Amino acid sequence: MRVLAVLVVMGTALLAGVLAGPEPSGTVRRQHSIMKPYLMGGSMVMPYWDFIGNAVVSDDFIRLTPDRQSKRGAIWNTRPIGVKEWEITLHFKIHGQGKALYGDGFALWYTQQRNTLGNVFGSRDRWTGLGIFVDTYSNLELQRSGGGAYVSAIVNDGKIEYDHDQDGTHQEIASCQLNLRNLEQETYMRVIYRKNTLKVLFNTNGNDDWRTCFFVADVFLPRGYFLGVSAATGDLADNHDVISLALSDPPAFTREEREQMQQMQEQDRKTVKDIPDADADVTKPFAASKQAPREHVGPKRKKVSFSKTAFKKIRHQAGDVDQGDSAMGGWWMYAVLAIMVVGGVAGIYYKTQVVDKRNAQRFAF
Ligand SMILES: [Ca+2]
């Protein structure tokens, strides 16, 4: 009986472990969400979503980029978001073989444009709307050692060109740093947009224990934009995986949040002109905190640039077991084979056309 009770407790705990995980606050809107199974009945169609570039869909995750150099991929929702306030819960995983060098990170988008690959974390520059960046390779020396990511938000009216050298620090409306890479635990990001405030939180322990990354007021985003997630690798690489995404109704403000919002609103109105009315249905994105003077932060990091060979060597020295890039291996094999074939043909040609003819002439008395 006791054994049975223990088994029941263990079973319940196991089930709770499987089911546990940060649940969205409100009703999930299926047409703006991603959940398993991703593909519709054995087809390559993911309902309501497009996947572009190097993005591949497997049974358990959508890999935006593999742990290989110079890749970029994205997923884009096919339907515009009609609601004014929302919460997005993104379950993701950033992982790879690199011990000290890895990158570049991923971005969550709420933009007017969709489905265009580009050089800002795999997506187009000069976007119109909101970009939230999880930057795992800081071009400035912003990160503490040991897998930190630099998380920031930029509200763009289509005119700002993302400044990679500065990690967008003088363009951002808010930011934070935290460890998100190669974690044992599940990693979740939550973005809450309500009453023109933007709150970004992270959960890296699987319980309902969310840490606030930033909370900022006076962010005005038009309705009807598209949701997307993109990622890129360059000289450095990582796997960037999306496991699920849920768009739902946002939770109500806590009293503390309401007070914080009011303080930020007062402060913004002292320094920034032309802030739209709270209930305004804006047609252009606007963020008050972007208007404040922002300095370029910190010393610039030396640019990292590797050839494929150097990249492999560094990883090998770091103790990584590289599976090898089969395309590269294949290429070399074909090159050697091609040289052998061309050499062989040239040899035969020389023998038959030159040597034999010369001999024939020589002996043609
Ligand atoms: Ca960066």
Residues whose N, C-alpha, C, O or C-beta is under 5 A from the ligand:
A	BS01	CA	D135 Y137 S138 N139 H164 D167
